[in-house]
Structures are given as C-alpha cells and as structure tokens.
C-alpha cells in the first residue's frame, strides 16, 4: 500500500500487522463497551443486549451462518499466506 504523509511528519505505512492490530484494538474496545453495558443492565435489572442478540440469532439462523462464513472468507483471504 502507499504510505501516508502526515503534514511533514513521518510516513505511516499500512501493513498486514498494522491492520490486524487496529482490528484487534477495535474488537477489544467493542467487547469492553459490551461488558460495561451488560454490567449496567444487570445492576438495573433490565434486559441486557445479549438477550436481544441471542433472540435474533435464533430467529434468523441462516443469516447468522452467512455472516460467519463471510467473516471466515475475509479473514482467510487477507491473512492466509
């Protein structure tokens, strides 16, 4: 990929490791926010988000399977040597 020049600062190069690191950071951030949301929901006695997700997965199993296959295809395409 082409390096990015940032207003006279050092160039930033996009590599597979950098992209994987960004994805991992985003996933950890999303998991953290979901855990905080679950904790707040349980403390308040309301329905947590996972109950809604679980209901949607049970209601639309084919869509869930298709999303899982798509994620697997993308990961295999980008990170398979």
N, C-alpha and C positions, 0 to 999 in steps of 0.2 A: 504494500500500500504506500501511497505517497505521504511523506512526513508533513506534519502540520507546523507552520511557523507562527509563533505567538508573539507579535509585536516586539521584535528584536530579542526575544528570549530564546532559550534553547529549543531545538526542534523536538517534537514529540512523535515517535514512531509507533504505529499500530502494529502489534504482533499478535500471534495467537495467544501467547501468555498474558499479554496486557488485556486482551478482550475477555479471556477466561477469568482473569482476576476481577474485572469490572462486573461480569455476570455473577460471580460468586459473592461479591460485595453486595450487589443488589438483592440476591436471594437471601443472604443473611439479614439484610435490612428489612425485607418483607416478612421474614419469619419472626423477627423481633417485634415488629409492629403487630403482627397477628397474635403473638403471645401476650403482649400488653393488652390488646383488645379482649382476648379470652379471659384474662385475669380480671379485668374491669367488669365484664359481663357476668362472670361467676360471682363476684363480690356483690354486684347489684341484684342478682337473682334473675337476670334476663337471659334470653336465648343467645348463646354465642354464635358467631359467624359459622363455625364448623358444622353446626346443625343444619344450617341452610345449604352449605356446600354438600354435605352428605345427602340431603334430600334431593338436590339437583343431580348428583351423580347416580343415585338410584332411579331417578325419573328418566334420565337420558343416558343409558349405559353405552350406546353406540357412539354418541358424541364424545363421551369421555375416552373411549377406546381410540377414536380417531385422533383426538388431541394428543394422547400418549404416543401413538405411532408417529405423528408429525414431529413431536419433540425428539423422539428417538432418531428419526431420519435426519433431522437438522444437526443433532449432536454427532451422529455418525459421519455426516457429510463434512462438517467443519473440523472435527478432531481426529478422524481416523487417518493414520499415517499413510 
